[in-house]
Structures are given as structure tokens and as C-alpha cells.
């Protein structure tokens, strides 16, 4: 019985994370674990345990007498996540240059082609997930499983807590161009160029996310200009 409940809890945990990644649940949204359990066809207990696990991981917040809410990113969290991301990805790209094979480079090129297709039109969760997969692939090439798992956790939080409706399509196109330069540096085994490009790419992303978070905070405090307030509503 305990094993069965643990399996149900894990399944509920994975499904709720998928809902957040795919924008079925969005940052700030109230999640009712009773409705989640009904949707997943299970009792309330494993659904509630899954929600508590997400609370412990910082993806969901529990407010007494109010329930569970998808966490939104704070300024401090954004800064810390992107600082950690930069450390991890600089390490990964240097290791990837030393260890990659022609087959792996072809796979990375294929991911870049998929990303290019995903930049046509408005930015969606799919765009962010394709972007994420490119970075995951580089981390896989590095061959360090612990570093890879840590990067997965960092990027999941960045994506789950980000409001995609405020990302302009031009950001995705800029990201694609940067990815193309990064791939070229990896293929030519130019570590200096690769590190420079990955740093600039991550720092640009950090700047855009901080702009989003600060605008959201200004809106809540009633300090945002009228044109910004209408943009955020």
C-alpha cells in the first residue's frame, strides 16, 4: 500500500510540474489539490503530498486558509538562479568542447533547427522548452551527471516561474542567433568564444527577466506608468 501511494504521489508530482511547464498552471495561479486529484483520477492524499513536495522545492507556495499557489519569481531569486546558471553552463560548454563527437554535434545542430522554427510567431512555452533543450544538450555533452541534474533544476525554475506573455518574439529570434554563434564556437573548439557567448546570452536573459519582475512589482505597488500598467493587465 505504501509503495502504491508513493507511486501515485510521484505521478501527481510529475503531472503538476508538466501543467506548470505547459502553462496549464501559470505563475500566481491558485491550485486546488482537490481538483488536481479529481483530474488525475486519484485520492486527495497523494495529490496533497505532491503539492507539499513542490512547496519544498520552491515551485509552489502554501498559504494557510487560502491554499496552494504557483510561485512567482522574485528579484533575488532571479539573480541567484542566473548566477548559478552561468557558473554551470560555463563549465558545461568547456567540457562539451573537449568531449563532443561528430554525432553529438549533429544532434545539437538539429536542435538549433527546431529552435529556429519555434521562433516564428509569438513566444510560447514551447519556445522556452526548445531553448532549454539546446542548453540541456550541451550539458549532456559535458558528461557530468551531477552538474546536469543541477542545471535541470535551475532551468525548470526559470521557466516555470516566468510570465511568457511578456516575452517579445524578438527575444526568441535574438536567442536563436546567439545559439547559432555558440554552436559555431563549439564546432570550431573555440573555448574563449564559446564562454564569452554563453556568458552574454545568460546575462541578457537575466536582464530581461529582472525587467519583467521589476515591472510586475511596480504594477502591484501602483508605481508603473500608465502605458506599462496597460501592458501588464
C-alpha positions as CSV (number, residue, x, y, z in Angstrom):
1,X,0.0,0.0,0.0
2,X,2.8,2.4,0.9
3,X,4.6,1.7,-2.4
4,X,1.4,2.3,-4.3
5,X,0.8,5.6,-2.6
6,X,4.4,6.6,-3.2
7,X,4.0,5.8,-6.9
8,X,0.8,7.9,-7.1
9,X,2.4,10.8,-5.3
10,X,5.3,10.7,-7.8
11,X,2.9,10.6,-10.7
12,X,0.9,13.5,-9.3
13,X,4.2,15.5,-8.7
14,X,5.3,14.9,-12.3
15,X,2.0,15.8,-13.8
16,X,1.6,19.0,-11.8
17,X,5.1,20.1,-12.9
18,X,4.1,19.4,-16.5
19,X,1.0,21.5,-16.0
20,X,3.2,24.4,-14.8
21,X,5.7,24.0,-17.6
22,X,3.0,24.0,-20.3
23,X,1.1,27.0,-18.8
24,X,-1.9,25.0,-17.7
25,X,-1.0,26.4,-14.3
26,X,0.8,29.8,-14.5
27,X,2.8,31.9,-12.0
28,X,0.5,33.3,-9.3
29,X,-2.4,30.9,-10.0
30,X,-4.3,29.2,-7.2
31,X,-4.1,25.4,-7.5
32,X,-6.8,23.4,-5.7
33,X,-5.4,20.0,-4.9
34,X,-8.9,18.6,-4.7
35,X,-9.5,19.4,-8.4
36,X,-6.0,18.1,-9.2
37,X,-6.7,14.8,-7.6
38,X,-10.0,14.6,-9.5
39,X,-8.3,15.4,-12.8
40,X,-5.6,12.7,-12.2
41,X,-8.1,10.1,-11.0
42,X,-6.6,9.6,-7.6
43,X,-7.4,10.3,-3.9
44,X,-6.6,13.7,-2.3
45,X,-3.7,12.3,-0.2
46,X,-1.1,11.7,-3.0
47,X,-2.1,14.9,-4.7
48,X,-1.7,16.9,-1.5
49,X,1.7,15.1,-0.8
50,X,2.8,16.1,-4.3
51,X,1.9,19.7,-3.7
52,X,3.9,19.7,-0.5
53,X,6.9,18.3,-2.3
54,X,6.6,21.2,-4.8
55,X,6.4,23.6,-1.9
56,X,9.7,22.2,-0.5
57,X,11.3,22.7,-3.9
58,X,10.1,26.3,-4.1
59,X,7.9,25.9,-7.1
60,X,4.6,26.2,-5.2
61,X,3.7,28.3,-2.1
62,X,1.2,27.2,0.5
63,X,-0.8,30.0,2.3
64,X,-2.8,28.9,5.4
65,X,-6.5,29.0,4.9
66,X,-6.0,30.0,1.3
67,X,-4.3,27.1,-0.4
68,X,-1.6,26.4,-2.9
69,X,-0.3,28.9,-5.5
70,X,2.3,28.7,-8.2
71,X,5.3,30.7,-7.1
72,X,6.3,33.8,-9.0
73,X,10.0,34.7,-9.4
74,X,11.4,37.4,-7.1
75,X,14.3,39.7,-7.9
76,X,16.7,38.0,-5.5
77,X,15.7,34.5,-6.8
78,X,16.2,35.6,-10.4
79,X,19.6,37.0,-9.7
80,X,20.7,33.8,-7.8
81,X,19.3,31.4,-10.4
82,X,21.0,33.2,-13.2
83,X,24.3,33.5,-11.3
84,X,24.2,29.7,-10.7
85,X,23.2,29.0,-14.3
86,X,26.2,31.0,-15.6
87,X,28.6,29.0,-13.4
88,X,27.1,25.7,-14.5
89,X,26.9,26.5,-18.2
90,X,30.4,27.9,-18.5
91,X,31.7,24.7,-17.0
92,X,29.5,22.6,-19.3
93,X,30.4,24.4,-22.6
94,X,34.1,24.0,-21.9
95,X,33.7,20.3,-21.1
96,X,31.5,19.8,-24.2
97,X,34.2,21.2,-26.4
98,X,36.7,18.7,-25.1
99,X,34.3,15.7,-25.2
100,X,31.9,16.1,-28.1
101,X,31.6,13.8,-31.1
102,X,30.5,14.4,-34.6
103,X,27.3,12.6,-33.9
104,X,26.5,14.8,-30.9
105,X,27.3,17.9,-32.8
106,X,24.8,16.9,-35.5
107,X,22.2,16.4,-32.8
108,X,22.9,19.8,-31.4
109,X,22.6,21.3,-34.9
110,X,19.2,19.5,-35.3
111,X,18.0,21.1,-32.0
112,X,19.1,24.5,-33.3
113,X,16.9,23.9,-36.5
114,X,14.0,23.1,-34.2
115,X,14.6,26.3,-32.3
116,X,14.6,28.3,-35.4
117,X,11.2,27.0,-36.4
118,X,9.9,27.8,-32.9
119,X,10.9,31.5,-33.2
120,X,8.3,32.1,-35.9
121,X,5.3,33.9,-34.4
122,X,4.6,34.7,-30.8
123,X,6.7,33.2,-27.9
124,X,5.1,30.2,-26.2
125,X,6.1,27.8,-23.5
126,X,7.1,25.5,-26.4
127,X,9.7,28.2,-27.5
128,X,11.2,28.2,-24.0
129,X,11.3,24.4,-23.8
130,X,13.1,24.2,-27.1
131,X,15.6,26.8,-25.9
132,X,16.0,24.8,-22.7
133,X,16.7,21.6,-24.7
134,X,19.6,23.2,-26.5
135,X,21.2,24.1,-23.2
136,X,20.5,20.6,-21.8
137,X,22.2,19.0,-24.8
138,X,25.4,21.0,-24.2
139,X,25.3,19.9,-20.5
140,X,24.9,16.3,-21.6
141,X,27.9,16.6,-23.8
142,X,29.9,17.7,-20.8
143,X,29.3,14.3,-19.3
144,X,28.9,15.3,-15.6
145,X,25.6,13.8,-14.4
146,X,25.5,15.8,-11.1
147,X,26.1,19.1,-12.9
148,X,23.4,18.2,-15.5
149,X,20.8,17.5,-12.8
150,X,21.5,20.7,-11.1
151,X,21.2,22.7,-14.3
152,X,17.9,20.9,-15.0
153,X,16.6,22.1,-11.6
154,X,17.7,25.7,-12.3
155,X,16.2,25.9,-15.8
156,X,12.9,24.3,-14.6
157,X,12.5,27.1,-12.0
158,X,13.4,29.8,-14.5
159,X,10.8,28.5,-17.0
160,X,8.0,27.6,-14.5
161,X,8.1,31.0,-12.8
162,X,8.4,33.1,-15.9
163,X,5.5,35.0,-17.3
164,X,5.8,34.2,-21.0
165,X,3.0,36.6,-22.1
166,X,5.5,39.4,-21.6
167,X,8.3,38.0,-23.8
168,X,8.5,39.7,-27.2
169,X,9.1,37.5,-30.3
170,X,12.3,39.5,-31.0
171,X,13.8,38.0,-27.8
172,X,13.4,34.5,-29.2
173,X,15.0,35.5,-32.5
174,X,17.9,37.1,-30.7
175,X,18.2,33.9,-28.7
176,X,18.3,31.8,-31.8
177,X,21.1,33.9,-33.3
178,X,23.1,33.6,-30.1
179,X,22.6,29.9,-30.1
180,X,23.9,29.7,-33.6
181,X,27.1,31.6,-32.6
182,X,27.5,29.3,-29.6
183,X,27.2,26.2,-31.8
184,X,29.8,27.6,-34.2
185,X,32.2,28.2,-31.4
186,X,31.7,24.6,-30.1
187,X,32.2,23.2,-33.6
188,X,35.4,25.1,-34.0
189,X,36.5,24.2,-30.5
190,X,37.0,27.9,-29.6
191,X,36.6,27.9,-25.9
192,X,37.2,31.6,-25.4
193,X,34.5,32.5,-27.9
194,X,32.1,29.9,-26.5
195,X,32.5,31.0,-22.9
196,X,32.1,34.7,-23.9
197,X,28.9,33.9,-25.9
198,X,27.3,31.8,-23.3
199,X,28.0,34.4,-20.6
200,X,26.5,37.2,-22.7
201,X,23.5,35.0,-23.6
202,X,22.7,34.2,-19.9
203,X,23.3,37.8,-18.7
204,X,21.0,39.1,-21.4
205,X,18.3,36.6,-20.3
206,X,18.9,37.7,-16.7
207,X,18.4,41.3,-17.6
208,X,15.1,40.6,-19.4
209,X,13.8,38.6,-16.5
210,X,14.7,41.2,-14.0
211,X,12.9,43.8,-16.1
212,X,9.8,41.6,-16.0
213,X,9.9,41.1,-12.3
214,X,10.5,44.8,-11.5
215,X,7.7,45.9,-13.8
216,X,5.4,43.4,-12.1
217,X,6.3,44.7,-8.7
218,X,5.8,48.3,-9.8
219,X,2.4,47.4,-11.2
220,X,1.3,45.8,-7.9
221,X,2.5,48.9,-6.0
222,X,0.7,51.2,-8.4
223,X,4.0,52.9,-9.4
224,X,4.1,51.7,-13.0
225,X,3.5,54.3,-15.8
226,X,0.1,54.1,-17.4
227,X,1.5,52.6,-20.6
228,X,3.3,49.9,-18.6
229,X,0.2,49.2,-16.5
230,X,-1.9,48.6,-19.5
231,X,0.7,46.3,-20.9
232,X,0.7,44.2,-17.8
233,X,-3.0,43.9,-17.3
